[in-house]
Amino acid sequence: MQSETVITPKIEKYPNKPITLIVPYSAGGGTDLVARTLEKQSIKYLGQPITVVNKPGGSGTLGWNELAGAAPDGYTLGMISSDMLLPSLYDTTKYDYVTALDPLAQISSTPVVIAVRSDQPWQNISDLISYAKENPGKVKFGNAGVGSLPHIVGEMFAYYSGIKIEQVPFRGASESTAALLGGHIQVAVASQTTFNEYLKDGSIRILATTAKQRLSDPLWKQIPTFKEQGLNILFSNQFGIAAPKEMPVEVKNKLVEELKAMIADPEFQKDLVNMGLQVKYLSPDKTQKNWLSDSQELNQAVQETGIIDLIQSQKQ
């Protein structure tokens, strides 16, 4: 009797085509710069290119909604930052990203900073507060969008300082920085990476960071924290990479393994240091725990200060 031939279905090796990496902000901001550093390393570790696609709008929700709704096949990934924890606090998006997305790695952690043009007279936070009190309505601060982390930091600065400043939302940090340099706004609030090159060339001055202590980088170690200057504003913006829920286990494991190796690569780390960033890798499980704890802290902050009511009124 002739034995039957068993045909085993062919399993395609992952990845076998380019991977799309959604950046939910415009090109040139901190999240975008980290994404493009990953893009440089992709062929070496994944054997396929990562293609960065910028999807700015809605304080990041446009890009994150697309990511959460994408096929969980490993070919659509997205950059994440602490901003993604905020929309669910305001009930302004159809997804709770903490549960709709699967973290693959935390890459870095960076403070939010407040910047002015270097030709302005303000040398520190006290100078800016005094000017705002003496000139109500004349200070405008740019941010990455209504409800974004830079927006919260800017509103907390005004709240704790007892001043009134007008917020101007943009689609990303690069746009608010361009408005600052062009003299259309007086202050820009964004992640540290956004201003690194401008701090180097002397075109902007950083008045404060939200870090717990001064940064060790030689370029930044002279910049005082908010806390040093009497304002209890402490936040870190966590950069990472995530995927839609329900990816096949073997695909997720492959991505987790190769991303960890990519982030450990000396060239990758050198690129991040040149941006003023410190690598702070966390595994998927630890990243998920951070999401939950950071979400609770942010919720408490916006509730206690009343900023949540202000943000919701500005969204109407």
C-alpha positions in Angstrom: 0.0 0.0 0.0 1.4 3.4 -1.0 1.9 5.8 1.9 0.3 9.2 1.7 2.5 12.2 1.3 1.8 14.8 4.0 2.1 18.3 2.7 3.1 20.8 5.4 1.9 24.3 4.7 4.7 26.7 4.0 5.2 29.2 6.8 6.6 32.5 5.5 9.5 33.8 7.4 8.9 37.1 9.2 9.7 39.7 8.0 9.6 39.2 4.3 8.7 42.8 3.3 9.2 46.4 4.5 7.8 47.4 7.9 5.8 50.6 8.3 6.6 52.6 11.4 4.0 55.3 12.2 5.2 58.5 13.8 2.1 60.4 15.1 3.8 63.8 14.8 5.4 65.9 12.1 9.0 65.3 11.0 11.8 66.8 13.0 10.5 66.3 16.6 12.0 64.0 19.2 9.7 61.0 18.4 10.5 61.3 14.7 14.3 61.5 15.3 14.3 58.4 17.4 12.2 56.6 14.7 14.7 57.5 12.0 17.5 56.2 14.1 15.7 52.9 14.2 15.2 53.1 10.5 18.9 53.2 10.0 19.4 50.0 11.9 16.5 48.0 10.4 18.2 46.1 7.6 21.1 45.0 9.9 18.8 43.4 12.5 15.5 42.7 10.7 16.7 42.0 7.2 14.0 44.4 5.9 13.7 48.2 5.8 11.6 50.1 8.3 9.8 52.9 6.5 8.9 55.9 8.7 5.5 57.4 7.9 4.5 60.7 9.7 0.8 60.9 10.6 0.5 64.2 12.6 -2.7 65.5 14.0 -4.9 65.3 17.1 -2.1 65.5 19.5 -0.9 62.1 18.3 -4.3 60.4 18.2 -4.5 60.3 14.4 -1.4 58.2 14.1 -2.1 56.0 17.2 -5.7 55.3 16.0 -4.3 54.1 12.7 -1.8 51.9 14.6 -4.4 50.5 17.0 -6.7 49.6 14.0 -4.0 48.1 11.8 -3.6 44.4 11.1 -1.6 42.8 13.9 0.8 41.1 11.4 4.0 42.8 12.5 4.1 45.0 9.4 2.7 48.1 11.0 4.4 49.4 14.1 4.3 52.8 15.8 6.3 55.1 17.9 4.8 55.9 21.3 5.5 58.6 23.9 3.9 59.5 27.2 1.4 61.6 25.3 -0.5 58.5 24.3 -1.6 58.1 27.9 -3.5 61.3 27.9 -6.4 61.1 25.4 -8.2 58.4 27.5 -8.1 60.8 30.4 -10.1 63.3 28.4 -12.4 60.7 26.7 -11.4 62.1 23.3 -10.5 59.0 21.4 -12.1 55.7 20.5 -9.1 53.7 21.8 -7.6 53.3 25.2 -4.0 52.9 23.9 -2.8 51.2 27.1 -5.1 48.3 26.3 -5.3 48.6 22.5 -1.5 48.5 21.9 1.2 46.0 22.7 4.5 47.5 23.9 7.6 46.1 22.3 10.3 48.2 24.0 10.9 51.4 25.8 13.8 53.1 24.1 14.5 56.3 26.0 13.2 58.7 28.7 13.6 62.4 28.3 12.3 65.5 30.2 10.0 68.2 28.8 11.6 71.6 28.6 10.6 75.2 28.2 12.5 77.3 25.6 12.7 80.9 24.5 14.7 82.6 21.8 18.2 83.5 22.9 17.7 87.2 22.0 14.9 87.5 24.5 15.8 89.1 27.9 14.5 86.2 30.1 17.4 84.4 31.7 15.4 82.1 34.0 11.9 81.1 34.9 11.6 84.0 37.4 12.3 86.6 34.6 9.6 85.1 32.4 7.0 85.0 35.3 7.7 88.6 36.1 7.3 89.7 32.5 4.0 87.7 32.1 2.6 89.3 35.3 3.6 92.8 34.1 2.4 92.1 30.5 -0.8 90.0 30.7 -1.8 88.4 27.4 1.6 89.0 25.7 3.1 85.6 26.3 2.1 82.8 24.0 3.4 79.3 24.3 3.5 76.7 21.6 3.0 72.9 22.1 2.4 69.7 20.2 -1.4 70.0 20.4 -4.3 70.5 22.9 -4.0 67.9 25.6 -0.4 66.9 24.8 2.2 66.5 27.5 3.9 69.8 26.5 0.5 71.5 26.7 0.0 70.1 30.3 3.5 71.2 31.3 2.8 74.7 29.9 -0.5 74.9 31.7 1.0 73.6 34.9 3.7 76.2 34.7 1.1 79.0 34.4 -1.0 77.5 37.2 1.8 77.2 39.7 3.2 80.6 38.7 -0.1 82.4 39.0 0.2 83.8 35.5 -2.0 83.8 32.4 -0.4 82.8 29.1 -2.1 81.8 25.9 -1.4 78.3 24.5 -1.0 77.9 20.8 -1.4 74.3 19.6 0.6 72.9 16.7 0.7 69.5 15.0 4.1 68.7 16.4 7.2 70.0 18.2 9.0 70.9 15.0 6.2 73.3 14.0 6.1 75.0 17.4 9.8 75.4 17.3 9.6 77.0 13.9 7.0 79.4 15.3 9.3 80.2 18.2 12.3 80.9 16.0 10.1 83.0 13.7 8.9 85.2 16.6 5.2 84.1 16.3 5.2 82.8 19.9 7.4 83.7 22.9 7.8 80.3 24.5 7.9 76.7 23.2 7.4 73.6 25.3 8.6 70.2 24.0 10.8 67.2 24.7 14.5 67.8 25.3 15.5 66.3 21.9 13.6 68.9 20.0 15.9 71.7 21.1 19.2 69.9 21.2 20.6 71.3 18.0 19.2 74.8 18.7 20.8 74.8 22.1 24.1 73.9 20.4 24.0 76.7 17.9 22.8 79.3 20.5 19.6 80.2 18.8 17.4 79.2 21.8 17.7 79.4 25.6 16.3 76.6 27.9 14.8 78.0 31.1 13.8 74.8 32.8 13.5 71.0 32.5 10.9 68.7 34.1 13.7 66.3 35.2 14.1 65.3 38.9 17.7 66.5 38.7 20.0 68.3 36.3 20.9 66.2 33.2 24.4 64.8 33.0 25.0 65.7 29.3 27.6 68.5 29.1 25.3 70.6 26.9 22.4 70.4 29.4 24.0 70.2 32.8 23.9 73.9 33.3 20.1 74.0 32.8 18.1 74.1 36.0 15.0 72.0 36.7 11.6 73.5 37.5 11.9 72.1 40.9 15.1 74.0 41.6 13.2 77.1 40.7 10.4 76.5 43.1 7.9 74.8 40.8 7.0 71.2 41.4 6.7 70.1 37.8 8.2 66.6 37.3 7.5 64.6 34.2 9.5 62.3 31.9 8.5 61.6 28.3 9.0 58.0 27.5 9.8 57.1 23.9 9.1 53.5 22.7 7.7 51.3 20.0 4.4 49.4 20.0 2.2 47.2 17.8 -1.5 46.4 17.5 -2.8 43.8 20.0 -3.0 40.1 19.0 0.2 39.8 17.0 1.3 36.1 16.5 3.6 35.2 19.4 6.5 34.2 17.1 6.3 37.6 15.3 6.2 39.5 18.6 9.1 37.5 20.0 11.1 38.2 16.9 10.5 42.0 17.1 11.2 42.1 20.8 14.4 40.3 20.4 15.7 42.3 17.4 14.6 45.7 18.8 16.4 44.9 22.0 19.6 44.2 20.0 19.1 47.2 17.9 18.7 49.5 20.9 21.9 48.0 22.4 23.9 48.6 19.2 26.7 51.1 19.9 26.0 53.1 16.7 22.3 53.5 17.7 23.3 54.5 21.3 25.8 57.0 19.9 23.1 58.6 17.7 20.8 59.0 20.6 23.5 60.6 22.7 24.2 63.0 19.9 20.5 64.0 20.2 21.0 64.6 23.9 19.1 61.4 24.9 20.1 58.7 27.3 19.1 55.1 26.3 16.7 53.6 28.9 15.6 50.3 27.5 12.7 48.5 29.2 11.2 45.1 28.3 7.5 44.9 27.1 6.3 43.9 30.6 8.2 46.7 32.4 7.0 49.2 29.7 3.4 48.1 30.3 3.8 48.6 34.0 5.2 52.1 33.4 2.2 52.9 31.2 -0.2 52.1 34.0 1.7 53.9 36.7 2.4 57.0 34.6 -1.3 57.1 33.5 -2.3 57.2 37.2 0.1 60.0 38.0 -0.9 62.1 35.0 -4.6 61.6 35.9 -4.0 62.8 39.4 -2.0 65.8 38.1 -4.6 67.1 35.7 -7.4 66.5 38.2 -5.7 68.2 41.1 -4.8 71.3 39.2 -8.1 71.6 37.3 -6.2 71.5 34.0 -8.5 68.7 32.8 -11.4 71.2 32.8 -9.4 73.7 30.9 -8.3 71.2 28.3 -11.8 69.9 27.8 -13.2 73.4 27.4 -10.5 74.2 24.8 -11.5 71.1 22.8 -15.1 72.2 22.5 
